[in-house]
């Protein structure tokens, strides 16, 4: 078994056919098929079912895929750090849900140290990806949140993934609407008041698992729901369709004016606990420590 075989399995699993996977990998289809069959024989399992209609993962293959993803991710981290042309640069990486304070803390760390050569990364992404990034050490620190409906599941994932969670703040629930929305002038609002308008939610996962959402009221049966995985797209939909999204109310005046959003307190209570995660037993770099110090300034 070698790293290329694991990459082949991942590519085939993400493709509609062996032909498509071989084209993406720039190898012949027979060579790809042979490599995967050799791997299956070595492991003593069948990773893919082959039929006239195409290929699909077996139950054993689906289980193996999870381990393959972790192995390839770890290899790429090592490869990037020690074998790439940028191996001599200072490095630091953060993964975060969609919170502006996490980005501000990141920029302050860069300003504080101002290294001559560096390759820093900040990944604004989905909840599951934040957890995976910290677990696999792609990122040193992650920013996540959970509400009452998702607290038990998230805490179980922290334990399973060997992650430490430090709470920073607890935020009430707000609705974000565009500044010219018919209800924009209200001080408080209910979900019932918003029933006629579409709720725009950040799409967290392929299976739509609301337990991994970064939003409150995730298990509420909204009549009108639009899922988006891009912040700019969500803003456009909210503006054009008089829609709304649900969040923590953490908009500064400057951001509210810039984005055209208004935050209105929701009558329904489902407060968000927001904090950061690190990997248990892992020592933080000087940048990681400085980043955590910046985050701790937000403790409430």
C-alpha positions as CSV (number, residue, x, y, z in Angstrom):
1,X,0.0,0.0,0.0
2,X,1.3,3.5,-0.9
3,X,0.1,7.0,-0.8
4,X,-0.8,7.1,-4.5
5,X,-3.2,4.1,-4.1
6,X,-4.9,6.0,-1.3
7,X,-5.3,9.1,-3.4
8,X,-6.6,6.9,-6.2
9,X,-9.3,5.5,-3.9
10,X,-10.3,9.0,-2.8
11,X,-10.6,10.2,-6.4
12,X,-12.6,7.2,-7.6
13,X,-15.0,7.6,-4.6
14,X,-15.5,11.3,-5.7
15,X,-16.1,10.5,-9.4
16,X,-19.0,9.1,-11.3
17,X,-16.9,6.5,-13.2
18,X,-13.5,5.0,-13.3
19,X,-13.0,6.8,-16.6
20,X,-13.6,10.2,-15.0
21,X,-11.3,9.4,-12.1
22,X,-8.5,8.3,-14.5
23,X,-8.8,11.5,-16.5
24,X,-8.5,13.6,-13.3
25,X,-5.5,11.6,-12.2
26,X,-3.8,11.7,-15.6
27,X,-3.3,7.9,-15.7
28,X,-4.8,5.3,-17.9
29,X,-8.0,3.6,-16.8
30,X,-6.4,0.1,-16.9
31,X,-3.5,1.3,-14.7
32,X,-6.0,2.8,-12.2
33,X,-8.1,-0.3,-12.0
34,X,-5.1,-2.5,-11.5
35,X,-3.7,-0.4,-8.8
36,X,-7.0,-0.4,-6.8
37,X,-7.4,-4.2,-7.3
38,X,-3.8,-4.7,-6.0
39,X,-4.7,-2.6,-2.9
40,X,-7.9,-4.6,-2.4
41,X,-6.0,-7.9,-2.6
42,X,-3.4,-6.6,-0.1
43,X,-6.0,-5.4,2.4
44,X,-8.2,-8.5,1.9
45,X,-11.4,-6.4,1.4
46,X,-13.5,-5.2,-1.5
47,X,-13.5,-1.4,-1.6
48,X,-15.7,-0.9,-4.7
49,X,-18.6,-2.8,-6.2
50,X,-18.2,-3.0,-10.0
51,X,-21.4,-3.3,-12.1
52,X,-22.5,-2.5,-15.6
53,X,-24.0,0.7,-14.1
54,X,-20.7,1.8,-12.7
55,X,-18.8,1.6,-9.4
56,X,-19.9,2.3,-5.8
57,X,-18.3,2.0,-2.3
58,X,-19.0,-1.2,-0.3
59,X,-19.6,-0.9,3.4
60,X,-16.0,-1.9,4.0
61,X,-14.9,0.6,1.4
62,X,-16.8,3.4,3.1
63,X,-15.1,2.6,6.4
64,X,-11.7,2.4,4.7
65,X,-12.4,5.8,3.0
66,X,-12.4,7.6,6.3
67,X,-9.0,6.2,7.2
68,X,-7.6,7.0,3.7
69,X,-8.7,10.6,4.0
70,X,-6.9,11.0,7.3
71,X,-3.7,9.4,6.0
72,X,-3.6,11.4,2.8
73,X,-4.3,14.6,4.8
74,X,-1.5,13.9,7.2
75,X,0.9,13.1,4.3
76,X,0.1,16.3,2.5
77,X,0.7,18.3,5.7
78,X,4.2,16.7,6.0
79,X,4.8,17.1,2.3
80,X,3.8,20.8,2.3
81,X,5.9,21.6,5.4
82,X,9.1,19.8,4.6
83,X,9.2,19.1,0.8
84,X,7.6,22.1,-0.8
85,X,9.4,25.2,-2.1
86,X,7.9,27.1,0.8
87,X,9.3,24.7,3.5
88,X,11.5,27.4,5.0
89,X,8.6,29.8,5.8
90,X,6.9,30.4,9.1
91,X,3.6,28.7,9.2
92,X,0.3,29.0,11.0
93,X,-3.2,27.9,10.2
94,X,-6.7,28.5,11.7
95,X,-10.1,27.0,10.7
96,X,-13.2,28.9,11.7
97,X,-16.9,29.1,11.3
98,X,-18.2,32.4,9.9
99,X,-17.2,34.9,12.7
100,X,-15.5,38.2,12.0
101,X,-13.7,38.2,15.4
102,X,-11.7,35.1,14.5
103,X,-10.4,36.9,11.4
104,X,-9.5,40.0,13.3
105,X,-7.6,38.0,15.8
106,X,-5.7,36.3,13.0
107,X,-4.7,39.6,11.4
108,X,-3.5,40.9,14.8
109,X,-1.2,37.9,15.2
110,X,0.4,38.7,11.8
111,X,0.8,42.4,12.7
112,X,2.3,41.4,16.1
113,X,5.1,39.2,14.7
114,X,5.4,40.5,11.1
115,X,7.8,37.6,10.1
116,X,10.0,38.1,7.0
117,X,8.8,34.9,5.3
118,X,5.6,33.2,6.2
119,X,2.7,31.1,4.8
120,X,-0.3,31.6,7.0
121,X,-3.8,30.2,6.3
122,X,-7.3,30.9,7.6
123,X,-10.0,28.5,6.4
124,X,-13.6,29.9,6.8
125,X,-15.5,26.7,6.4
126,X,-18.1,24.2,7.7
127,X,-18.3,22.9,11.2
128,X,-17.2,19.4,10.3
129,X,-14.2,20.7,8.4
130,X,-13.2,22.9,11.4
131,X,-13.2,19.8,13.6
132,X,-11.4,17.7,11.0
133,X,-8.8,20.4,10.4
134,X,-7.8,20.6,14.0
135,X,-8.0,16.9,14.6
136,X,-5.6,16.2,11.6
137,X,-3.4,19.2,12.6
138,X,-4.1,21.0,9.4
139,X,-5.0,23.9,11.7
140,X,-3.7,24.6,15.2
141,X,-6.9,26.4,16.4
142,X,-10.5,26.2,15.3
143,X,-13.5,28.4,16.1
144,X,-16.8,26.6,16.5
145,X,-20.2,27.2,18.2
146,X,-23.2,25.2,19.2
147,X,-26.7,25.8,20.5
148,X,-28.8,23.8,22.9
149,X,-30.1,21.5,20.1
150,X,-26.5,20.6,19.0
151,X,-24.6,20.8,22.3
152,X,-24.7,17.0,23.2
153,X,-23.6,16.0,19.7
154,X,-20.8,18.6,19.5
155,X,-19.4,17.7,22.9
156,X,-19.4,14.0,21.9
157,X,-17.4,14.9,18.8
158,X,-14.9,16.9,20.9
159,X,-14.3,13.7,22.9
160,X,-14.2,11.4,19.9
161,X,-11.8,13.7,18.1
162,X,-9.6,14.4,21.1
163,X,-10.3,18.1,21.1
164,X,-10.3,20.7,23.9
165,X,-13.1,23.2,23.8
166,X,-12.7,26.6,25.5
167,X,-15.9,28.7,25.6
168,X,-15.5,32.4,24.9
169,X,-19.0,33.8,24.8
170,X,-22.7,33.0,24.8
171,X,-24.8,35.0,22.4
172,X,-28.6,35.5,22.2
173,X,-30.4,34.7,19.0
174,X,-31.0,37.4,16.3
175,X,-32.5,37.6,12.9
176,X,-30.6,39.4,10.2
177,X,-32.6,41.2,7.6
178,X,-31.8,43.7,4.9
179,X,-32.0,47.4,5.9
180,X,-35.1,48.0,3.7
181,X,-37.0,44.9,4.9
182,X,-40.6,45.6,5.9
183,X,-39.7,44.4,9.5
184,X,-36.3,46.1,9.7
185,X,-37.5,48.7,12.2
186,X,-38.6,46.3,14.9
187,X,-36.6,45.9,18.2
188,X,-37.8,42.3,18.7
189,X,-39.3,39.7,16.4
190,X,-40.6,36.1,16.4
191,X,-40.1,33.3,13.8
192,X,-43.9,33.5,13.3
193,X,-43.5,37.2,12.2
194,X,-41.0,36.0,9.6
195,X,-43.0,33.1,8.3
196,X,-43.8,34.8,5.0
197,X,-40.1,35.3,4.2
198,X,-37.4,32.7,3.2
199,X,-34.8,31.7,5.8
200,X,-31.3,31.6,4.3
201,X,-29.1,29.0,6.1
202,X,-25.5,28.2,5.6
203,X,-25.3,24.7,4.2
204,X,-23.1,22.7,6.5
205,X,-22.8,19.2,5.0
206,X,-23.8,17.0,2.2
207,X,-26.3,15.1,4.4
208,X,-27.8,18.3,5.8
209,X,-27.0,17.4,9.4
210,X,-28.4,20.3,11.4
211,X,-26.5,19.1,14.5
212,X,-23.3,20.5,12.8
213,X,-24.8,23.9,12.1
214,X,-23.3,27.2,13.4
215,X,-26.8,28.7,13.6
216,X,-29.4,28.7,16.3
217,X,-32.9,27.3,15.7
218,X,-31.4,24.8,13.3
219,X,-34.1,22.2,14.1
220,X,-37.0,24.6,13.6
221,X,-39.4,23.5,10.8
222,X,-39.1,26.6,8.6
223,X,-41.7,26.8,5.8
224,X,-39.3,28.5,3.4
225,X,-35.7,27.6,3.5
226,X,-32.8,28.4,1.1
227,X,-29.4,26.8,1.8
228,X,-26.2,28.5,0.6
229,X,-22.5,27.8,1.2
230,X,-21.2,31.2,0.3
231,X,-21.6,34.4,2.4
232,X,-21.8,36.8,-0.5
233,X,-24.5,34.6,-2.1
234,X,-26.5,34.6,1.1
235,X,-26.4,38.4,1.4
236,X,-27.6,38.7,-2.2
237,X,-30.5,36.4,-1.6
238,X,-31.5,38.1,1.6
239,X,-31.5,41.5,-0.2
240,X,-33.3,40.4,-3.3
241,X,-36.0,38.1,-1.7
242,X,-36.5,40.0,1.6
243,X,-35.1,36.9,3.3
244,X,-33.4,36.6,6.6
245,X,-30.8,34.5,8.4
246,X,-30.3,33.7,12.0
247,X,-27.2,34.5,13.9
248,X,-25.5,35.8,17.1
249,X,-26.1,39.5,16.5
250,X,-22.3,40.1,16.3
251,X,-22.4,42.9,13.7
252,X,-20.5,46.0,14.4
253,X,-22.0,49.3,13.2
254,X,-19.4,49.5,10.5
255,X,-20.1,45.9,9.3
256,X,-23.9,46.5,9.4
257,X,-23.6,49.6,7.2
258,X,-21.2,47.9,4.8
259,X,-23.3,44.8,4.4
260,X,-26.7,46.5,4.6
261,X,-27.8,44.2,7.4
262,X,-29.9,44.9,10.5
263,X,-29.9,42.6,13.5
264,X,-33.2,42.1,15.3
265,X,-33.5,40.2,18.6
266,X,-35.6,37.0,18.3
267,X,-38.2,36.2,20.9
268,X,-37.3,32.5,20.7
269,X,-34.3,31.7,22.8
270,X,-31.6,29.3,21.6
271,X,-28.4,30.9,22.6
272,X,-25.1,30.0,20.9
273,X,-22.0,29.1,22.8
274,X,-18.9,30.2,20.8
275,X,-15.4,29.1,21.6
276,X,-12.2,27.7,20.3
277,X,-10.8,24.2,19.9
278,X,-7.3,22.8,20.0
279,X,-6.0,19.2,19.8
280,X,-5.4,17.5,23.1
281,X,-1.8,17.0,23.9
282,X,-0.5,19.2,21.1
283,X,1.8,22.1,21.9
284,X,0.8,25.4,20.2
285,X,3.4,27.3,18.2
286,X,4.1,30.9,19.2
287,X,1.6,32.0,16.7
288,X,-1.0,29.6,18.1
289,X,-0.4,30.9,21.6
290,X,-0.7,34.5,20.4
291,X,-3.9,33.7,18.6
292,X,-5.4,32.1,21.7
293,X,-4.4,35.2,23.7
294,X,-6.3,37.4,21.1
295,X,-9.3,35.1,21.3
296,X,-9.4,35.3,25.2
297,X,-9.9,39.0,24.9
298,X,-13.4,38.2,23.8
299,X,-14.4,36.1,26.8
300,X,-17.7,37.3,28.3
